[in-house]
Amino acid sequence: MSDEADILADPEFQRILTLRSRWRWGLSGLLIGAYLIWAVGGIYYSAAYAAPFMGIALPWGMAVGLVIIALSIVLSIAYVRIVNRLEAEEIVERDKHQ
């Protein structure tokens, strides 16, 4: 049990947690903002959202919604890659000092 407490108290581990938290909240805020803009746009520009997208039966509002879903997938992948890179750099840095 003391090993867990030692890890949690380690300043390097706390720094990694802080960086991860900043990235997580930043990317989450970006995605929430995109959804809010999409929703408010649907309220104020409902006729434009109902118009056909590039001449097909898919409306603009749904096309934009699909783009936002794709954005959420891209942001999830980006978050995982960024956090893995940060943790790998931290491990390399820690090994240099030992």
JOJO-V444725 format. One record per residue. N is the residue number from 0. RES is the residue in three letters. PSI is psi in whole degrees, -180 to 180 (* if undefined). Layout:
BEGIN
<<N	RES	PSI> <N	RES	PSI>>
END
This chain:
BEGIN
<<0	MET	-33> <1	SER	-27> <2	ASP	-41> <3	GLU	-42> <4	ALA	-38> <5	ASP	-43> <6	ILE	-46> <7	LEU	-29> <8	ALA	-11> <9	ASP	127> <10	PRO	-33> <11	GLU	-40> <12	PHE	-41> <13	GLN	-36> <14	ARG	-41> <15	ILE	-44> <16	LEU	-39> <17	THR	-44> <18	LEU	-44> <19	ARG	-42> <20	SER	-42> <21	ARG	-45> <22	TRP	-44> <23	ARG	-49> <24	TRP	-36> <25	GLY	-48> <26	LEU	-34> <27	SER	-42> <28	GLY	-40> <29	LEU	-45> <30	LEU	-41> <31	ILE	-40> <32	GLY	-42> <33	ALA	-43> <34	TYR	-40> <35	LEU	-43> <36	ILE	-41> <37	TRP	-43> <38	ALA	-44> <39	VAL	-38> <40	GLY	-38> <41	GLY	-31> <42	ILE	-47> <43	TYR	-23> <44	TYR	50> <45	SER	-35> <46	ALA	-40> <47	ALA	-37> <48	TYR	-27> <49	ALA	-12> <50	ALA	148> <51	PRO	140> <52	PHE	115> <53	MET	37> <54	GLY	5> <55	ILE	176> <56	ALA	-9> <57	LEU	123> <58	PRO	157> <59	TRP	-41> <60	GLY	-41> <61	MET	-37> <62	ALA	-43> <63	VAL	-40> <64	GLY	-41> <65	LEU	-36> <66	VAL	-39> <67	ILE	-38> <68	ILE	-43> <69	ALA	-38> <70	LEU	-39> <71	SER	-37> <72	ILE	-44> <73	VAL	-43> <74	LEU	-35> <75	SER	-45> <76	ILE	-43> <77	ALA	-42> <78	TYR	-47> <79	VAL	-43> <80	ARG	-42> <81	ILE	-47> <82	VAL	-40> <83	ASN	-40> <84	ARG	-43> <85	LEU	-43> <86	GLU	-38> <87	ALA	-41> <88	GLU	-38> <89	GLU	-39> <90	ILE	-43> <91	VAL	-44> <92	GLU	-41> <93	ARG	-40> <94	ASP	-29> <95	LYS	-35> <96	HIS	-10> <97	GLN	*>>
END
